[in-house]
Amino acid sequence: MKPLKNITGFSSWLMRIALILVMFVFFIPLFMDFKLNTLDFYIASAFIVFSVLLFAGGFFSTPLTVVSALILFGLSVFKTVIVFNGKLNGEFATWLLIATVCSYFITHGNK
């Protein structure tokens, strides 16, 4: 069976939309608490800003997409390491999946 190469662009946009929705669901409550003295606020802010930039990078330039994905990848790996408690759970798998999506955008840009 041959892959459907005609919907590659559609798949890329679905990943962008899903990534931005997941980031907003995870981090809007932390961001809205507006506790400037916590590390969680700054991590949430970075995830929100760079998710929006990754989405916007689809309209503008490849470097914006790649740089945003690189930062989101690093933050996702950081969160993956933090939530890992020796057992596989849903939160660990979610962060690993987000890191994987970001690695796709690092390697492919806006293709």
MOWOMO-V508863 format. One record per residue. N is the residue number from 1. RES is the residue in three letters. PSI is psi as a letter, one per 20 degrees, with the letter a starting at -180 (999 if undefined). OMEGA is omega in whole degrees, -180 to 180 (none if undefined). Layout:
N;RES;PSI;OMEGA
N;RES;PSI;OMEGA
This chain:
1;MET;p;-178
2;LYS;q;177
3;PRO;q;179
4;LEU;n;-178
5;LYS;i;-179
6;ASN;h;-177
7;ILE;k;179
8;THR;g;179
9;GLY;g;178
10;PHE;g;179
11;SER;h;179
12;SER;g;179
13;TRP;h;176
14;LEU;g;177
15;MET;g;178
16;ARG;g;-179
17;ILE;g;179
18;ALA;g;-180
19;LEU;g;-180
20;ILE;h;178
21;LEU;g;179
22;VAL;g;-180
23;MET;g;179
24;PHE;h;179
25;VAL;g;-179
26;PHE;g;-164
27;PHE;i;178
28;ILE;g;178
29;PRO;g;178
30;LEU;g;-180
31;PHE;g;-177
32;MET;h;175
33;ASP;h;174
34;PHE;l;176
35;LYS;n;-175
36;LEU;i;-177
37;ASN;j;-180
38;THR;q;177
39;LEU;h;-179
40;ASP;h;178
41;PHE;g;-178
42;TYR;h;175
43;ILE;g;178
44;ALA;g;179
45;SER;g;-180
46;ALA;g;178
47;PHE;g;-179
48;ILE;g;-178
49;VAL;g;-176
50;PHE;h;172
51;SER;g;177
52;VAL;g;179
53;LEU;h;177
54;LEU;g;177
55;PHE;g;180
56;ALA;h;178
57;GLY;h;176
58;GLY;h;179
59;PHE;h;-172
60;PHE;e;-171
61;SER;q;179
62;THR;g;-180
63;PRO;h;178
64;LEU;g;178
65;THR;g;-176
66;VAL;g;-179
67;VAL;g;178
68;SER;g;179
69;ALA;h;179
70;LEU;g;179
71;ILE;g;177
72;LEU;h;177
73;PHE;g;179
74;GLY;g;178
75;LEU;h;179
76;SER;g;177
77;VAL;g;177
78;PHE;g;179
79;LYS;h;178
80;THR;g;179
81;VAL;g;-178
82;ILE;g;-175
83;VAL;i;-179
84;PHE;p;-179
85;ASN;k;-179
86;GLY;i;-180
87;LYS;q;175
88;LEU;p;177
89;ASN;r;-176
90;GLY;h;-179
91;GLU;g;177
92;PHE;g;-179
93;ALA;h;179
94;THR;g;-180
95;TRP;h;177
96;LEU;h;177
97;LEU;g;178
98;ILE;g;177
99;ALA;h;179
100;THR;g;177
101;VAL;g;179
102;CYS;h;178
103;SER;h;175
104;TYR;g;-179
105;PHE;h;175
106;ILE;g;-176
107;THR;h;-175
108;HIS;i;-179
109;GLY;c;-179
110;ASN;k;-179
111;LYS;999;none
